[in-house]
Amino acid sequence: MNVLILGSGGREHAFVWKLAQSVTIRKLIHCSRNAGNAQMWYKRQCISNDFDAIKNLVWEKSIDMVLVGPEDPLVKGVHDYF
């Protein structure tokens, strides 16, 4: 499974840390601007509220699941967008 995680806080860091331990995860992309997470998994800079850029990344990397950490993209409708 290919997973994209949006957000750069401690909650998202915990998601990525735990998912990285799973044998079913083939590709784990953390969409973050936090340099502290860069050495642990594939990191991609993007803005959680730029839905078009997120959609392009999902298509480009064949993402199966998007895990949204921060509330802001959810409030702005990322679920409805997809």
Biopython code that builds the backbone (N, CA, C, O; Angstrom):
import numpy as np
from Bio.PDB.StructureBuilder import StructureBuilder

atoms = [
    (1, "MET", "N", (0.848, -1.170, 0.000)),
    (1, "MET", "CA", (0.000, 0.000, 0.000)),
    (1, "MET", "C", (0.899, 1.240, 0.000)),
    (1, "MET", "O", (1.910, 1.280, 0.702)),
    (2, "ASN", "N", (0.531, 2.234, -0.777)),
    (2, "ASN", "CA", (1.227, 3.508, -0.832)),
    (2, "ASN", "C", (0.413, 4.538, -0.056)),
    (2, "ASN", "O", (-0.776, 4.723, -0.317)),
    (3, "VAL", "N", (1.056, 5.204, 0.899)),
    (3, "VAL", "CA", (0.358, 6.106, 1.808)),
    (3, "VAL", "C", (0.980, 7.496, 1.752)),
    (3, "VAL", "O", (2.202, 7.644, 1.742)),
    (4, "LEU", "N", (0.125, 8.506, 1.717)),
    (4, "LEU", "CA", (0.543, 9.903, 1.803)),
    (4, "LEU", "C", (-0.002, 10.469, 3.100)),
    (4, "LEU", "O", (-1.197, 10.364, 3.376)),
    (5, "ILE", "N", (0.878, 11.073, 3.902)),
    (5, "ILE", "CA", (0.462, 11.690, 5.156)),
    (5, "ILE", "C", (0.646, 13.193, 5.034)),
    (5, "ILE", "O", (1.735, 13.676, 4.723)),
    (6, "LEU", "N", (-0.438, 13.928, 5.285)),
    (6, "LEU", "CA", (-0.395, 15.384, 5.243)),
    (6, "LEU", "C", (-0.203, 15.942, 6.645)),
    (6, "LEU", "O", (-0.826, 15.474, 7.598)),
    (7, "GLY", "N", (0.658, 16.938, 6.767)),
    (7, "GLY", "CA", (0.865, 17.609, 8.039)),
    (7, "GLY", "C", (2.294, 17.483, 8.527)),
    (7, "GLY", "O", (3.031, 16.592, 8.105)),
    (8, "SER", "N", (2.681, 18.386, 9.422)),
    (8, "SER", "CA", (4.073, 18.407, 9.862)),
    (8, "SER", "C", (4.231, 18.453, 11.377)),
    (8, "SER", "O", (5.315, 18.756, 11.876)),
    (9, "GLY", "N", (3.178, 18.161, 12.105)),
    (9, "GLY", "CA", (3.250, 18.215, 13.561)),
    (9, "GLY", "C", (3.598, 16.886, 14.191)),
    (9, "GLY", "O", (3.931, 15.919, 13.506)),
    (10, "GLY", "N", (3.515, 16.859, 15.507)),
    (10, "GLY", "CA", (3.841, 15.658, 16.260)),
    (10, "GLY", "C", (2.908, 14.499, 15.979)),
    (10, "GLY", "O", (3.333, 13.343, 15.977)),
    (11, "ARG", "N", (1.637, 14.796, 15.741)),
    (11, "ARG", "CA", (0.653, 13.750, 15.428)),
    (11, "ARG", "C", (1.029, 13.034, 14.137)),
    (11, "ARG", "O", (1.005, 11.805, 14.065)),
    (12, "GLU", "N", (1.375, 13.812, 13.124)),
    (12, "GLU", "CA", (1.744, 13.226, 11.837)),
    (12, "GLU", "C", (3.061, 12.469, 11.937)),
    (12, "GLU", "O", (3.238, 11.427, 11.306)),
    (13, "HIS", "N", (3.982, 13.002, 12.734)),
    (13, "HIS", "CA", (5.256, 12.329, 12.953)),
    (13, "HIS", "C", (5.012, 10.939, 13.553)),
    (13, "HIS", "O", (5.647, 9.966, 13.149)),
    (14, "ALA", "N", (4.097, 10.852, 14.512)),
    (14, "ALA", "CA", (3.760, 9.558, 15.118)),
    (14, "ALA", "C", (3.117, 8.618, 14.108)),
    (14, "ALA", "O", (3.413, 7.423, 14.101)),
    (15, "PHE", "N", (2.236, 9.145, 13.253)),
    (15, "PHE", "CA", (1.630, 8.321, 12.198)),
    (15, "PHE", "C", (2.709, 7.720, 11.306)),
    (15, "PHE", "O", (2.723, 6.516, 11.051)),
    (16, "VAL", "N", (3.610, 8.573, 10.837)),
    (16, "VAL", "CA", (4.654, 8.126, 9.914)),
    (16, "VAL", "C", (5.587, 7.137, 10.595)),
    (16, "VAL", "O", (5.950, 6.119, 10.006)),
    (17, "TRP", "N", (5.975, 7.427, 11.821)),
    (17, "TRP", "CA", (6.877, 6.543, 12.562)),
    (17, "TRP", "C", (6.287, 5.142, 12.674)),
    (17, "TRP", "O", (6.982, 4.154, 12.436)),
    (18, "LYS", "N", (5.016, 5.053, 13.034)),
    (18, "LYS", "CA", (4.390, 3.745, 13.219)),
    (18, "LYS", "C", (4.125, 3.053, 11.881)),
    (18, "LYS", "O", (4.370, 1.854, 11.749)),
    (19, "LEU", "N", (3.631, 3.789, 10.898)),
    (19, "LEU", "CA", (3.364, 3.181, 9.590)),
    (19, "LEU", "C", (4.646, 2.689, 8.921)),
    (19, "LEU", "O", (4.618, 1.710, 8.175)),
    (20, "ALA", "N", (5.754, 3.352, 9.178)),
    (20, "ALA", "CA", (7.026, 2.935, 8.587)),
    (20, "ALA", "C", (7.444, 1.555, 9.076)),
    (20, "ALA", "O", (8.270, 0.903, 8.438)),
    (21, "GLN", "N", (6.895, 1.101, 10.185)),
    (21, "GLN", "CA", (7.209, -0.218, 10.728)),
    (21, "GLN", "C", (6.376, -1.338, 10.104)),
    (21, "GLN", "O", (6.653, -2.517, 10.326)),
    (22, "SER", "N", (5.367, -0.976, 9.334)),
    (22, "SER", "CA", (4.463, -1.968, 8.758)),
    (22, "SER", "C", (5.073, -2.627, 7.523)),
    (22, "SER", "O", (5.707, -1.963, 6.703)),
    (23, "VAL", "N", (4.878, -3.926, 7.401)),
    (23, "VAL", "CA", (5.372, -4.651, 6.230)),
    (23, "VAL", "C", (4.444, -4.482, 5.028)),
    (23, "VAL", "O", (4.840, -4.791, 3.904)),
    (24, "THR", "N", (3.225, -4.001, 5.241)),
    (24, "THR", "CA", (2.287, -3.832, 4.133)),
    (24, "THR", "C", (2.445, -2.487, 3.428)),
    (24, "THR", "O", (1.862, -2.280, 2.364)),
    (25, "ILE", "N", (3.216, -1.580, 3.998)),
    (25, "ILE", "CA", (3.432, -0.267, 3.389)),
    (25, "ILE", "C", (4.604, -0.365, 2.422)),
    (25, "ILE", "O", (5.732, -0.653, 2.822)),
    (26, "ARG", "N", (4.324, -0.120, 1.143)),
    (26, "ARG", "CA", (5.385, -0.135, 0.136)),
    (26, "ARG", "C", (6.044, 1.223, 0.019)),
    (26, "ARG", "O", (7.270, 1.324, -0.042)),
    (27, "LYS", "N", (5.232, 2.267, -0.010)),
    (27, "LYS", "CA", (5.752, 3.616, -0.173)),
    (27, "LYS", "C", (5.060, 4.510, 0.844)),
    (27, "LYS", "O", (3.833, 4.508, 0.943)),
    (28, "LEU", "N", (5.835, 5.268, 1.592)),
    (28, "LEU", "CA", (5.310, 6.166, 2.606)),
    (28, "LEU", "C", (5.845, 7.557, 2.316)),
    (28, "LEU", "O", (7.050, 7.795, 2.391)),
    (29, "ILE", "N", (4.953, 8.467, 1.988)),
    (29, "ILE", "CA", (5.342, 9.837, 1.670)),
    (29, "ILE", "C", (4.752, 10.756, 2.721)),
    (29, "ILE", "O", (3.549, 10.749, 2.982)),
    (30, "HIS", "N", (5.626, 11.542, 3.313)),
    (30, "HIS", "CA", (5.200, 12.502, 4.329)),
    (30, "HIS", "C", (5.241, 13.880, 3.700)),
    (30, "HIS", "O", (6.317, 14.395, 3.393)),
    (31, "CYS", "N", (4.098, 14.468, 3.512)),
    (31, "CYS", "CA", (3.975, 15.790, 2.906)),
    (31, "CYS", "C", (4.122, 16.815, 4.027)),
    (31, "CYS", "O", (3.154, 17.143, 4.713)),
    (32, "SER", "N", (5.346, 17.315, 4.203)),
    (32, "SER", "CA", (5.658, 18.128, 5.362)),
    (32, "SER", "C", (6.686, 19.179, 5.011)),
    (32, "SER", "O", (7.435, 19.047, 4.043)),
    (33, "ARG", "N", (6.709, 20.218, 5.810)),
    (33, "ARG", "CA", (7.772, 21.214, 5.704)),
    (33, "ARG", "C", (8.659, 21.165, 6.943)),
    (33, "ARG", "O", (9.366, 22.130, 7.233)),
    (34, "ASN", "N", (8.634, 20.066, 7.668)),
    (34, "ASN", "CA", (9.405, 19.900, 8.888)),
    (34, "ASN", "C", (10.692, 19.143, 8.569)),
    (34, "ASN", "O", (10.649, 17.960, 8.231)),
    (35, "ALA", "N", (11.827, 19.816, 8.675)),
    (35, "ALA", "CA", (13.118, 19.202, 8.325)),
    (35, "ALA", "C", (13.495, 18.081, 9.281)),
    (35, "ALA", "O", (14.330, 17.246, 8.934)),
    (36, "GLY", "N", (12.916, 18.035, 10.461)),
    (36, "GLY", "CA", (13.256, 17.012, 11.436)),
    (36, "GLY", "C", (12.848, 15.612, 11.027)),
    (36, "GLY", "O", (13.382, 14.640, 11.561)),
    (37, "ASN", "N", (11.928, 15.482, 10.105)),
    (37, "ASN", "CA", (11.450, 14.169, 9.681)),
    (37, "ASN", "C", (12.145, 13.651, 8.429)),
    (37, "ASN", "O", (11.867, 12.538, 7.985)),
    (38, "ALA", "N", (13.033, 14.432, 7.864)),
    (38, "ALA", "CA", (13.572, 14.122, 6.537)),
    (38, "ALA", "C", (14.355, 12.820, 6.476)),
    (38, "ALA", "O", (14.315, 12.146, 5.447)),
    (39, "GLN", "N", (15.056, 12.442, 7.519)),
    (39, "GLN", "CA", (15.915, 11.274, 7.412)),
    (39, "GLN", "C", (15.195, 9.956, 7.627)),
    (39, "GLN", "O", (15.807, 8.905, 7.438)),
    (40, "MET", "N", (13.941, 9.958, 8.007)),
    (40, "MET", "CA", (13.272, 8.705, 8.348)),
    (40, "MET", "C", (12.496, 8.078, 7.200)),
    (40, "MET", "O", (12.372, 6.853, 7.172)),
    (41, "TRP", "N", (11.969, 8.839, 6.257)),
    (41, "TRP", "CA", (11.150, 8.316, 5.172)),
    (41, "TRP", "C", (11.136, 9.340, 4.059)),
    (41, "TRP", "O", (11.651, 10.447, 4.214)),
    (42, "TYR", "N", (10.551, 8.974, 2.952)),
    (42, "TYR", "CA", (10.491, 9.884, 1.825)),
    (42, "TYR", "C", (9.646, 11.092, 2.196)),
    (42, "TYR", "O", (8.480, 10.959, 2.567)),
    (43, "LYS", "N", (10.238, 12.254, 2.094)),
    (43, "LYS", "CA", (9.546, 13.488, 2.453)),
    (43, "LYS", "C", (9.340, 14.330, 1.202)),
    (43, "LYS", "O", (10.221, 14.419, 0.346)),
    (44, "ARG", "N", (8.204, 14.926, 1.111)),
    (44, "ARG", "CA", (7.880, 15.770, -0.039)),
    (44, "ARG", "C", (7.313, 17.071, 0.488)),
    (44, "ARG", "O", (6.362, 17.061, 1.269)),
    (45, "GLN", "N", (7.879, 18.186, 0.073)),
    (45, "GLN", "CA", (7.346, 19.461, 0.515)),
    (45, "GLN", "C", (6.076, 19.777, -0.244)),
    (45, "GLN", "O", (6.046, 19.731, -1.474)),
    (46, "CYS", "N", (5.041, 20.094, 0.483)),
    (46, "CYS", "CA", (3.802, 20.548, -0.120)),
    (46, "CYS", "C", (2.961, 21.229, 0.952)),
    (46, "CYS", "O", (3.238, 21.113, 2.146)),
    (47, "ILE", "N", (1.968, 21.913, 0.523)),
    (47, "ILE", "CA", (1.080, 22.629, 1.433)),
    (47, "ILE", "C", (-0.214, 21.838, 1.546)),
    (47, "ILE", "O", (-0.826, 21.481, 0.539)),
    (48, "SER", "N", (-0.624, 21.569, 2.774)),
    (48, "SER", "CA", (-1.793, 20.715, 3.019)),
    (48, "SER", "C", (-3.087, 21.272, 2.457)),
    (48, "SER", "O", (-4.047, 20.525, 2.265)),
    (49, "ASN", "N", (-3.133, 22.579, 2.187)),
    (49, "ASN", "CA", (-4.362, 23.184, 1.666)),
    (49, "ASN", "C", (-4.343, 23.363, 0.155)),
    (49, "ASN", "O", (-5.295, 23.908, -0.405)),
    (50, "ASP", "N", (-3.296, 22.925, -0.515)),
    (50, "ASP", "CA", (-3.218, 23.008, -1.974)),
    (50, "ASP", "C", (-3.720, 21.681, -2.549)),
    (50, "ASP", "O", (-2.937, 20.789, -2.875)),
    (51, "PHE", "N", (-5.037, 21.577, -2.664)),
    (51, "PHE", "CA", (-5.661, 20.312, -3.043)),
    (51, "PHE", "C", (-5.261, 19.850, -4.442)),
    (51, "PHE", "O", (-5.132, 18.648, -4.675)),
    (52, "ASP", "N", (-5.063, 20.771, -5.370)),
    (52, "ASP", "CA", (-4.651, 20.375, -6.717)),
    (52, "ASP", "C", (-3.258, 19.737, -6.701)),
    (52, "ASP", "O", (-3.021, 18.744, -7.388)),
    (53, "ALA", "N", (-2.347, 20.307, -5.922)),
    (53, "ALA", "CA", (-0.995, 19.752, -5.821)),
    (53, "ALA", "C", (-1.032, 18.385, -5.148)),
    (53, "ALA", "O", (-0.298, 17.477, -5.537)),
    (54, "ILE", "N", (-1.880, 18.242, -4.146)),
    (54, "ILE", "CA", (-2.011, 16.948, -3.464)),
    (54, "ILE", "C", (-2.575, 15.907, -4.435)),
    (54, "ILE", "O", (-2.101, 14.772, -4.476)),
    (55, "LYS", "N", (-3.584, 16.294, -5.212)),
    (55, "LYS", "CA", (-4.167, 15.371, -6.195)),
    (55, "LYS", "C", (-3.109, 14.925, -7.205)),
    (55, "LYS", "O", (-3.029, 13.744, -7.546)),
    (56, "ASN", "N", (-2.306, 15.863, -7.678)),
    (56, "ASN", "CA", (-1.251, 15.512, -8.636)),
    (56, "ASN", "C", (-0.231, 14.561, -8.021)),
    (56, "ASN", "O", (0.241, 13.638, -8.685)),
    (57, "LEU", "N", (0.107, 14.786, -6.756)),
    (57, "LEU", "CA", (1.035, 13.897, -6.068)),
    (57, "LEU", "C", (0.436, 12.504, -5.900)),
    (57, "LEU", "O", (1.135, 11.504, -6.064)),
    (58, "VAL", "N", (-0.846, 12.434, -5.577)),
    (58, "VAL", "CA", (-1.538, 11.143, -5.427)),
    (58, "VAL", "C", (-1.492, 10.372, -6.737)),
    (58, "VAL", "O", (-1.212, 9.173, -6.737)),
    (59, "TRP", "N", (-1.762, 11.038, -7.852)),
    (59, "TRP", "CA", (-1.712, 10.366, -9.153)),
    (59, "TRP", "C", (-0.280, 9.973, -9.523)),
    (59, "TRP", "O", (-0.034, 8.862, -9.992)),
    (60, "GLU", "N", (0.657, 10.895, -9.307)),
    (60, "GLU", "CA", (2.051, 10.672, -9.690)),
    (60, "GLU", "C", (2.674, 9.496, -8.942)),
    (60, "GLU", "O", (3.419, 8.713, -9.531)),
    (61, "LYS", "N", (2.378, 9.367, -7.659)),
    (61, "LYS", "CA", (2.992, 8.342, -6.822)),
    (61, "LYS", "C", (2.095, 7.131, -6.573)),
    (61, "LYS", "O", (2.442, 6.270, -5.764)),
    (62, "SER", "N", (0.960, 7.049, -7.245)),
    (62, "SER", "CA", (0.019, 5.928, -7.097)),
    (62, "SER", "C", (-0.346, 5.687, -5.632)),
    (62, "SER", "O", (-0.210, 4.577, -5.117)),
    (63, "ILE", "N", (-0.806, 6.737, -4.983)),
    (63, "ILE", "CA", (-1.153, 6.680, -3.565)),
    (63, "ILE", "C", (-2.487, 5.962, -3.391)),
    (63, "ILE", "O", (-3.452, 6.246, -4.101)),
    (64, "ASP", "N", (-2.532, 5.036, -2.444)),
    (64, "ASP", "CA", (-3.750, 4.290, -2.131)),
    (64, "ASP", "C", (-4.552, 4.938, -1.007)),
    (64, "ASP", "O", (-5.779, 4.835, -0.978)),
    (65, "MET", "N", (-3.861, 5.605, -0.080)),
    (65, "MET", "CA", (-4.548, 6.198, 1.058)),
    (65, "MET", "C", (-3.872, 7.511, 1.436)),
    (65, "MET", "O", (-2.646, 7.600, 1.494)),
    (66, "VAL", "N", (-4.697, 8.533, 1.694)),
    (66, "VAL", "CA", (-4.214, 9.816, 2.181)),
    (66, "VAL", "C", (-4.661, 9.951, 3.628)),
    (66, "VAL", "O", (-5.853, 9.877, 3.928)),
    (67, "LEU", "N", (-3.708, 10.147, 4.517)),
    (67, "LEU", "CA", (-3.989, 10.323, 5.937)),
    (67, "LEU", "C", (-3.776, 11.797, 6.267)),
    (67, "LEU", "O", (-2.663, 12.313, 6.162)),
    (68, "VAL", "N", (-4.856, 12.465, 6.666)),
    (68, "VAL", "CA", (-4.806, 13.905, 6.935)),
    (68, "VAL", "C", (-4.685, 14.117, 8.435)),
    (68, "VAL", "O", (-5.567, 13.715, 9.194)),
    (69, "GLY", "N", (-3.599, 14.745, 8.866)),
    (69, "GLY", "CA", (-3.380, 14.998, 10.281)),
    (69, "GLY", "C", (-4.009, 16.299, 10.765)),
    (69, "GLY", "O", (-4.800, 16.278, 11.709)),
    (70, "PRO", "N", (-3.679, 17.426, 10.146)),
    (70, "PRO", "CA", (-4.199, 18.696, 10.649)),
    (70, "PRO", "C", (-5.678, 18.886, 10.321)),
    (70, "PRO", "O", (-6.182, 18.362, 9.327)),
    (71, "GLU", "N", (-6.350, 19.635, 11.164)),
    (71, "GLU", "CA", (-7.784, 19.870, 10.972)),
    (71, "GLU", "C", (-8.072, 20.823, 9.816)),
    (71, "GLU", "O", (-9.117, 20.719, 9.174)),
    (72, "ASP", "N", (-7.161, 21.743, 9.549)),
    (72, "ASP", "CA", (-7.423, 22.787, 8.559)),
    (72, "ASP", "C", (-7.802, 22.243, 7.177)),
    (72, "ASP", "O", (-8.798, 22.701, 6.616)),
    (73, "PRO", "N", (-7.058, 21.289, 6.599)),
    (73, "PRO", "CA", (-7.469, 20.762, 5.295)),
    (73, "PRO", "C", (-8.827, 20.055, 5.348)),
    (73, "PRO", "O", (-9.589, 20.086, 4.381)),
    (74, "LEU", "N", (-9.119, 19.425, 6.474)),
    (74, "LEU", "CA", (-10.416, 18.758, 6.609)),
    (74, "LEU", "C", (-11.551, 19.771, 6.627)),
    (74, "LEU", "O", (-12.578, 19.579, 5.976)),
    (75, "VAL", "N", (-11.358, 20.851, 7.376)),
    (75, "VAL", "CA", (-12.375, 21.909, 7.450)),
    (75, "VAL", "C", (-12.568, 22.555, 6.085)),
    (75, "VAL", "O", (-13.687, 22.911, 5.716)),
    (76, "LYS", "N", (-11.474, 22.708, 5.329)),
    (76, "LYS", "CA", (-11.550, 23.349, 4.013)),
    (76, "LYS", "C", (-12.037, 22.405, 2.920)),
    (76, "LYS", "O", (-12.209, 22.825, 1.776)),
    (77, "GLY", "N", (-12.266, 21.117, 3.260)),
    (77, "GLY", "CA", (-12.935, 20.222, 2.325)),
    (77, "GLY", "C", (-12.081, 19.254, 1.537)),
    (77, "GLY", "O", (-12.479, 18.865, 0.439)),
    (78, "VAL", "N", (-10.927, 18.845, 2.039)),
    (78, "VAL", "CA", (-10.097, 17.915, 1.290)),
    (78, "VAL", "C", (-10.819, 16.585, 1.047)),
    (78, "VAL", "O", (-10.630, 15.965, 0.001)),
    (79, "HIS", "N", (-11.627, 16.152, 1.985)),
    (79, "HIS", "CA", (-12.388, 14.911, 1.812)),
    (79, "HIS", "C", (-13.359, 15.043, 0.648)),
    (79, "HIS", "O", (-13.427, 14.161, -0.208)),
    (80, "ASP", "N", (-14.098, 16.123, 0.610)),
    (80, "ASP", "CA", (-15.050, 16.343, -0.472)),
    (80, "ASP", "C", (-14.348, 16.533, -1.807)),
    (80, "ASP", "O", (-14.869, 16.125, -2.845)),
    (81, "TYR", "N", (-13.172, 17.147, -1.790)),
    (81, "TYR", "CA", (-12.413, 17.358, -3.022)),
    (81, "TYR", "C", (-12.057, 16.026, -3.667)),
    (81, "TYR", "O", (-12.183, 15.869, -4.882)),
    (82, "PHE", "N", (-11.622, 15.083, -2.874)),
    (82, "PHE", "CA", (-11.259, 13.773, -3.422)),
    (82, "PHE", "C", (-12.482, 12.935, -3.714)),
    (82, "PHE", "O", (-12.358, 11.803, -4.180)),
]
sb = StructureBuilder()
sb.init_structure("model")
sb.init_model(0)
sb.init_chain("A")
sb.init_seg("    ")
for serial, (resi, resn, name, xyz) in enumerate(atoms, 1):
    if name == "N":
        sb.init_residue(resn, " ", resi, " ")
    sb.init_atom(name, np.array(xyz, "f"), 0.0, 1.0, " ", f" {name:<3s}", serial, name[0])
structure = sb.get_structure()
